[in-house]
């Protein structure tokens, strides 16, 4: 998917190693109303992520994202890692929207989810 020259250039300038991962994400923000939406990561790093979605929070908004990581061994367990950060950029192009969030992913925000 082509993100446009400005967004691709911003992604390339990152100091943290980015991983091209397409993982489901749920995100929450408040713009006067509590909002929740979903999308997929385009890339992820320890200091943030690029989220592909249909609705973007505005630049500067505080956002809490939950990235769902399926178990690699196909067990009934998945991981959820959360990050609270700020929307650093947003772009809307025909057919999709995306936003970048700056915030830290760490082990303190990692949860194992078991399903029966």
N, CA and C atoms as an extended XYZ file, in Angstrom:
348
Properties=species:S:1:pos:R:3:atomname:S:1:resname:S:1:resid:I:1 pbc="F F F"
N         0.845       -1.167        0.000 N   UNK     1
C         0.000        0.000        0.000 CA  UNK     1
C         0.891        1.230        0.000 C   UNK     1
N         0.642        2.146       -0.901 N   UNK     2
C         1.428        3.359       -1.010 CA  UNK     2
C         0.831        4.425       -0.099 C   UNK     2
N         1.623        4.950        0.837 N   UNK     3
C         1.135        5.899        1.838 CA  UNK     3
C         1.318        7.349        1.433 C   UNK     3
N         1.965        7.605        0.346 N   UNK     4
C         2.230        8.979       -0.063 CA  UNK     4
C         3.634        9.371        0.362 C   UNK     4
N         4.273       10.269       -0.402 N   UNK     5
C         5.679       10.583       -0.154 CA  UNK     5
C         5.928       11.232        1.209 C   UNK     5
N         5.057       12.093        1.699 N   UNK     6
C         5.293       12.770        2.977 CA  UNK     6
C         5.251       11.794        4.130 C   UNK     6
N         4.232       10.951        4.192 N   UNK     7
C         4.109        9.996        5.288 CA  UNK     7
C         5.223        8.959        5.225 C   UNK     7
N         5.582        8.480        4.033 N   UNK     8
C         6.669        7.511        3.917 CA  UNK     8
C         7.991        8.124        4.363 C   UNK     8
N         8.246        9.384        4.033 N   UNK     9
C         9.474       10.058        4.438 CA  UNK     9
C         9.516       10.195        5.956 C   UNK     9
N         8.383       10.550        6.598 N   UNK    10
C         8.321       10.662        8.052 CA  UNK    10
C         8.585        9.316        8.713 C   UNK    10
N         8.033        8.245        8.165 N   UNK    11
C         8.251        6.912        8.722 CA  UNK    11
C         9.721        6.544        8.614 C   UNK    11
N        10.372        6.877        7.502 N   UNK    12
C        11.764        6.510        7.296 CA  UNK    12
C        12.709        7.273        8.227 C   UNK    12
N        12.315        8.448        8.744 N   UNK    13
C        13.175        9.246        9.605 CA  UNK    13
C        13.203        8.749       11.042 C   UNK    13
N        12.414        7.790       11.398 N   UNK    14
C        12.321        7.307       12.768 CA  UNK    14
C        13.659        6.781       13.258 C   UNK    14
N        13.921        7.005       14.557 N   UNK    15
C        15.171        6.517       15.133 CA  UNK    15
C        15.048        5.072       15.619 C   UNK    15
N        13.865        4.660       16.053 N   UNK    16
C        13.666        3.290       16.536 CA  UNK    16
C        13.462        2.350       15.346 C   UNK    16
N        13.846        1.100       15.538 N   UNK    17
C        13.653        0.095       14.500 CA  UNK    17
C        12.157       -0.141       14.334 C   UNK    17
N        11.702       -0.115       13.101 N   UNK    18
C        10.291       -0.328       12.797 CA  UNK    18
C        10.125       -1.696       12.166 C   UNK    18
N         9.024       -2.344       12.546 N   UNK    19
C         8.708       -3.659       11.998 CA  UNK    19
C         7.429       -3.552       11.188 C   UNK    19
N         7.479       -4.006        9.955 N   UNK    20
C         6.301       -4.021        9.092 CA  UNK    20
C         5.400       -5.165        9.533 C   UNK    20
N         4.429       -4.845       10.357 N   UNK    21
C         3.508       -5.851       10.888 CA  UNK    21
C         2.082       -5.394       10.682 C   UNK    21
N         1.269       -6.275       10.177 N   UNK    22
C        -0.162       -5.991       10.020 CA  UNK    22
C        -0.898       -6.751       11.123 C   UNK    22
N        -1.154       -6.037       12.208 N   UNK    23
C        -1.815       -6.622       13.369 CA  UNK    23
C        -3.081       -5.829       13.683 C   UNK    23
N        -4.126       -6.500       14.170 N   UNK    24
C        -5.345       -5.780       14.529 CA  UNK    24
C        -5.103       -4.869       15.727 C   UNK    24
N        -5.743       -3.717       15.700 N   UNK    25
C        -5.591       -2.736       16.773 CA  UNK    25
C        -6.942       -2.100       17.082 C   UNK    25
N        -7.172       -1.850       18.355 N   UNK    26
C        -8.327       -1.089       18.816 CA  UNK    26
C        -7.755        0.180       19.435 C   UNK    26
N        -8.344        1.322       19.143 N   UNK    27
C        -7.833        2.556       19.733 CA  UNK    27
C        -8.971        3.397       20.292 C   UNK    27
N        -8.629        4.154       21.336 N   UNK    28
C        -9.592        4.948       22.091 CA  UNK    28
C        -9.062        6.372       22.220 C   UNK    28
N        -9.944        7.348       22.080 N   UNK    29
C        -9.578        8.742       22.286 CA  UNK    29
C       -10.817        9.516       22.686 C   UNK    29
N       -10.599       10.750       23.145 N   UNK    30
C       -11.695       11.603       23.580 CA  UNK    30
C       -11.534       12.963       22.913 C   UNK    30
N       -12.518       13.336       22.115 N   UNK    31
C       -12.530       14.661       21.491 CA  UNK    31
C       -13.764       15.430       21.969 C   UNK    31
N       -14.081       15.236       23.254 N   UNK    32
C       -15.321       15.741       23.818 CA  UNK    32
C       -16.319       14.621       23.999 C   UNK    32
N       -16.121       13.563       23.253 N   UNK    33
C       -16.905       12.327       23.330 CA  UNK    33
C       -15.906       11.175       23.357 C   UNK    33
N       -16.154       10.197       24.233 N   UNK    34
C       -15.308        8.998       24.244 CA  UNK    34
C       -15.535        8.237       22.942 C   UNK    34
N       -14.445        7.946       22.236 N   UNK    35
C       -14.546        7.250       20.951 CA  UNK    35
C       -13.662        6.009       20.948 C   UNK    35
N       -14.106        5.005       20.213 N   UNK    36
C       -13.351        3.772       20.017 CA  UNK    36
C       -13.481        3.387       18.552 C   UNK    36
N       -12.365        2.978       17.965 N   UNK    37
C       -12.393        2.516       16.588 CA  UNK    37
C       -11.338        1.423       16.441 C   UNK    37
N       -11.223        0.886       15.262 N   UNK    38
C       -10.261       -0.183       15.023 CA  UNK    38
C        -9.565       -0.021       13.693 C   UNK    38
N        -8.525       -0.779       13.534 N   UNK    39
C        -7.773       -0.763       12.294 CA  UNK    39
C        -6.674       -1.803       12.354 C   UNK    39
N        -5.608       -1.548       11.626 N   UNK    40
C        -4.474       -2.460       11.576 CA  UNK    40
C        -3.186       -1.653       11.615 C   UNK    40
N        -2.168       -2.219       12.230 N   UNK    41
C        -0.869       -1.567       12.185 CA  UNK    41
C        -0.298       -1.718       10.780 C   UNK    41
N         0.472       -0.734       10.384 N   UNK    42
C         1.259       -0.834        9.159 CA  UNK    42
C         2.705       -1.107        9.537 C   UNK    42
N         3.157       -0.426       10.584 N   UNK    43
C         4.456       -0.723       11.177 CA  UNK    43
C         4.403       -0.374       12.654 C   UNK    43
N         5.291       -1.029       13.413 N   UNK    44
C         5.309       -0.893       14.869 CA  UNK    44
C         6.751       -0.764       15.324 C   UNK    44
N         6.977        0.069       16.335 N   UNK    45
C         8.286        0.194       16.981 CA  UNK    45
C         8.044        0.333       18.477 C   UNK    45
N         9.105        0.304       19.262 N   UNK    46
C         8.942        0.473       20.705 CA  UNK    46
C         8.380        1.845       21.054 C   UNK    46
N         8.592        2.838       20.188 N   UNK    47
C         8.159        4.201       20.498 CA  UNK    47
C         6.919        4.651       19.728 C   UNK    47
N         6.178        3.723       19.133 N   UNK    48
C         4.952        4.119       18.448 CA  UNK    48
C         4.581        3.180       17.326 C   UNK    48
N         3.589        3.645       16.547 N   UNK    49
C         3.076        2.806       15.466 CA  UNK    49
C         2.393        3.670       14.422 C   UNK    49
N         2.236        3.110       13.245 N   UNK    50
C         1.439        3.698       12.187 CA  UNK    50
C         0.204        2.829       12.050 C   UNK    50
N        -0.970        3.443       12.182 N   UNK    51
C        -2.239        2.722       12.199 CA  UNK    51
C        -3.042        3.052       10.949 C   UNK    51
N        -3.459        2.029       10.200 N   UNK    52
C        -4.358        2.187        9.061 CA  UNK    52
C        -5.776        2.005        9.583 C   UNK    52
N        -6.681        2.919        9.236 N   UNK    53
C        -8.018        2.885        9.828 CA  UNK    53
C        -9.006        3.635        8.934 C   UNK    53
N       -10.262        3.657        9.335 N   UNK    54
C       -11.266        4.423        8.593 CA  UNK    54
C       -11.536        5.774        9.246 C   UNK    54
N       -11.230        5.906       10.541 N   UNK    55
C       -11.446        7.146       11.283 CA  UNK    55
C       -10.191        7.468       12.072 C   UNK    55
N        -9.652        8.668       11.911 N   UNK    56
C        -8.440        9.063       12.625 CA  UNK    56
C        -8.753       10.061       13.729 C   UNK    56
N        -8.118        9.902       14.886 N   UNK    57
C        -8.155       10.971       15.874 CA  UNK    57
C        -7.378       12.171       15.315 C   UNK    57
N        -7.642       13.355       15.825 N   UNK    58
C        -6.948       14.546       15.329 CA  UNK    58
C        -5.511       14.586       15.857 C   UNK    58
N        -4.646       15.258       15.117 N   UNK    59
C        -3.248       15.418       15.512 CA  UNK    59
C        -3.209       16.112       16.869 C   UNK    59
N        -2.375       15.587       17.761 N   UNK    60
C        -2.243       16.121       19.111 CA  UNK    60
C        -3.114       15.421       20.136 C   UNK    60
N        -4.082       14.629       19.683 N   UNK    61
C        -4.968       13.909       20.600 CA  UNK    61
C        -4.211       12.847       21.363 C   UNK    61
N        -4.588       12.652       22.635 N   UNK    62
C        -4.072       11.510       23.379 CA  UNK    62
C        -4.887       10.301       22.949 C   UNK    62
N        -4.208        9.208       22.695 N   UNK    63
C        -4.874        7.996       22.212 CA  UNK    63
C        -4.293        6.790       22.942 C   UNK    63
N        -5.160        5.848       23.273 N   UNK    64
C        -4.720        4.575       23.862 CA  UNK    64
C        -4.954        3.513       22.801 C   UNK    64
N        -3.891        2.818       22.429 N   UNK    65
C        -4.028        1.774       21.423 CA  UNK    65
C        -3.748        0.418       22.060 C   UNK    65
N        -4.485       -0.578       21.596 N   UNK    66
C        -4.319       -1.967       22.036 CA  UNK    66
C        -4.015       -2.781       20.781 C   UNK    66
N        -2.811       -3.326       20.714 N   UNK    67
C        -2.414       -4.152       19.581 CA  UNK    67
C        -2.584       -5.608       19.994 C   UNK    67
N        -3.297       -6.373       19.186 N   UNK    68
C        -3.543       -7.782       19.465 CA  UNK    68
C        -2.548       -8.630       18.677 C   UNK    68
N        -1.831       -9.483       19.388 N   UNK    69
C        -0.795      -10.315       18.774 CA  UNK    69
C        -1.211      -11.775       18.907 C   UNK    69
N        -1.539      -12.440       17.798 N   UNK    70
C        -1.947      -13.847       17.885 CA  UNK    70
C        -0.783      -14.731       18.326 C   UNK    70
N        -1.117      -15.832       18.957 N   UNK    71
C        -0.108      -16.783       19.402 CA  UNK    71
C         0.587      -17.400       18.185 C   UNK    71
N         1.912      -17.485       18.219 N   UNK    72
C         2.615      -18.084       17.073 CA  UNK    72
C         2.414      -19.597       16.973 C   UNK    72
N         2.016      -20.243       18.064 N   UNK    73
C         1.860      -21.697       18.030 CA  UNK    73
C         0.401      -22.116       17.907 C   UNK    73
N        -0.466      -21.208       17.515 N   UNK    74
C        -1.886      -21.475       17.267 CA  UNK    74
C        -2.620      -21.987       18.498 C   UNK    74
N        -2.127      -21.632       19.682 N   UNK    75
C        -2.848      -21.990       20.903 CA  UNK    75
C        -4.030      -21.032       21.044 C   UNK    75
N        -4.797      -21.224       22.077 N   UNK    76
C        -5.951      -20.363       22.315 CA  UNK    76
C        -5.557      -19.177       23.193 C   UNK    76
N        -4.377      -18.659       22.972 N   UNK    77
C        -3.887      -17.530       23.745 CA  UNK    77
C        -3.376      -16.475       22.772 C   UNK    77
N        -3.630      -15.230       23.103 N   UNK    78
C        -3.018      -14.153       22.332 CA  UNK    78
C        -2.502      -13.127       23.313 C   UNK    78
N        -1.666      -12.245       22.815 N   UNK    79
C        -1.103      -11.181       23.623 CA  UNK    79
C        -1.747       -9.865       23.229 C   UNK    79
N        -1.892       -9.000       24.200 N   UNK    80
C        -2.348       -7.638       23.927 CA  UNK    80
C        -1.325       -6.712       24.560 C   UNK    80
N        -0.823       -5.781       23.764 N   UNK    81
C         0.101       -4.791       24.294 CA  UNK    81
C        -0.518       -3.415       24.068 C   UNK    81
N        -0.445       -2.591       25.095 N   UNK    82
C        -1.064       -1.275       25.048 CA  UNK    82
C        -0.014       -0.183       25.031 C   UNK    82
N        -0.413        0.938       24.504 N   UNK    83
C         0.434        2.117       24.447 CA  UNK    83
C        -0.478        3.338       24.557 C   UNK    83
N        -0.108        4.260       25.415 N   UNK    84
C        -0.803        5.545       25.465 CA  UNK    84
C         0.168        6.565       24.898 C   UNK    84
N        -0.302        7.325       23.934 N   UNK    85
C         0.577        8.304       23.301 CA  UNK    85
C        -0.212        9.416       22.656 C   UNK    85
N         0.459       10.177       21.832 N   UNK    86
C        -0.132       11.307       21.113 CA  UNK    86
C        -0.115       11.036       19.619 C   UNK    86
N        -1.166       11.478       18.959 N   UNK    87
C        -1.227       11.382       17.503 CA  UNK    87
C        -0.266       12.426       16.942 C   UNK    87
N         0.742       11.963       16.222 N   UNK    88
C         1.775       12.852       15.695 CA  UNK    88
C         1.498       13.301       14.265 C   UNK    88
N         0.716       12.527       13.544 N   UNK    89
C         0.352       12.890       12.165 CA  UNK    89
C        -0.864       12.082       11.773 C   UNK    89
N        -1.604       12.609       10.832 N   UNK    90
C        -2.774       11.904       10.298 CA  UNK    90
C        -2.881       12.245        8.827 C   UNK    90
N        -3.320       11.282        8.044 N   UNK    91
C        -3.481       11.491        6.615 CA  UNK    91
C        -4.733       10.751        6.163 C   UNK    91
N        -5.473       11.397        5.279 N   UNK    92
C        -6.640       10.759        4.676 CA  UNK    92
C        -6.463       10.820        3.170 C   UNK    92
N        -6.471        9.656        2.565 N   UNK    93
C        -6.347        9.526        1.116 CA  UNK    93
C        -7.567        8.763        0.623 C   UNK    93
N        -7.856        8.815       -0.664 N   UNK    94
C        -8.992        8.046       -1.165 CA  UNK    94
C        -8.864        6.567       -0.794 C   UNK    94
N        -9.846        6.056       -0.086 N   UNK    95
C        -9.872        4.640        0.249 CA  UNK    95
C        -9.348        4.269        1.621 C   UNK    95
N        -8.583        5.142        2.287 N   UNK    96
C        -8.112        4.806        3.632 CA  UNK    96
C        -7.585        6.042        4.350 C   UNK    96
N        -7.445        5.887        5.635 N   UNK    97
C        -6.832        6.903        6.492 CA  UNK    97
C        -5.754        6.226        7.320 C   UNK    97
N        -4.832        7.013        7.842 N   UNK    98
C        -3.777        6.480        8.701 CA  UNK    98
C        -3.342        7.564        9.671 C   UNK    98
N        -2.855        7.121       10.833 N   UNK    99
C        -2.278        8.082       11.766 CA  UNK    99
C        -1.073        7.454       12.454 C   UNK    99
N        -0.139        8.313       12.822 N   UNK   100
C         1.030        7.892       13.576 CA  UNK   100
C         0.828        8.246       15.027 C   UNK   100
N         1.206        7.353       15.910 N   UNK   101
C         1.117        7.615       17.345 CA  UNK   101
C         2.509        7.461       17.945 C   UNK   101
N         2.888        8.423       18.794 N   UNK   102
C         4.154        8.357       19.509 CA  UNK   102
C         3.859        8.037       20.962 C   UNK   102
N         4.414        6.958       21.447 N   UNK   103
C         4.233        6.505       22.813 CA  UNK   103
C         5.048        5.235       22.980 C   UNK   103
N         5.235        4.808       24.200 N   UNK   104
C         6.106        3.660       24.448 CA  UNK   104
C         5.321        2.371       24.692 C   UNK   104
N         5.718        1.320       23.986 N   UNK   105
C         5.254       -0.034       24.264 CA  UNK   105
C         6.280       -0.629       25.233 C   UNK   105
N         5.815       -1.255       26.299 N   UNK   106
C         6.745       -1.916       27.206 CA  UNK   106
C         6.066       -3.100       27.880 C   UNK   106
N         6.856       -3.894       28.586 N   UNK   107
C         6.349       -5.115       29.217 CA  UNK   107
C         5.285       -4.838       30.270 C   UNK   107
N         5.281       -3.642       30.853 N   UNK   108
C         4.269       -3.316       31.857 CA  UNK   108
C         2.868       -3.266       31.266 C   UNK   108
N         2.775       -3.153       29.957 N   UNK   109
C         1.481       -3.049       29.286 CA  UNK   109
C         1.197       -4.256       28.403 C   UNK   109
N         1.753       -5.402       28.773 N   UNK   110
C         1.571       -6.638       28.028 CA  UNK   110
C         0.651       -7.553       28.817 C   UNK   110
N        -0.416       -8.041       28.166 N   UNK   111
C        -1.391       -8.911       28.817 CA  UNK   111
C        -1.558      -10.169       27.991 C   UNK   111
N        -1.580      -11.313       28.668 N   UNK   112
C        -1.879      -12.580       28.001 CA  UNK   112
C        -3.373      -12.823       28.110 C   UNK   112
N        -4.007      -13.114       26.981 N   UNK   113
C        -5.430      -13.384       26.942 CA  UNK   113
C        -5.629      -14.842       26.569 C   UNK   113
N        -6.259      -15.601       27.428 N   UNK   114
C        -6.522      -17.014       27.140 CA  UNK   114
C        -7.975      -17.202       26.747 C   UNK   114
N        -8.231      -18.046       25.768 N   UNK   115
C        -9.578      -18.336       25.300 CA  UNK   115
C        -9.815      -19.829       25.420 C   UNK   115
N       -11.035      -20.183       25.786 N   UNK   116
C       -11.322      -21.616       25.883 CA  UNK   116
C       -12.151      -22.085       24.728 C   UNK   116
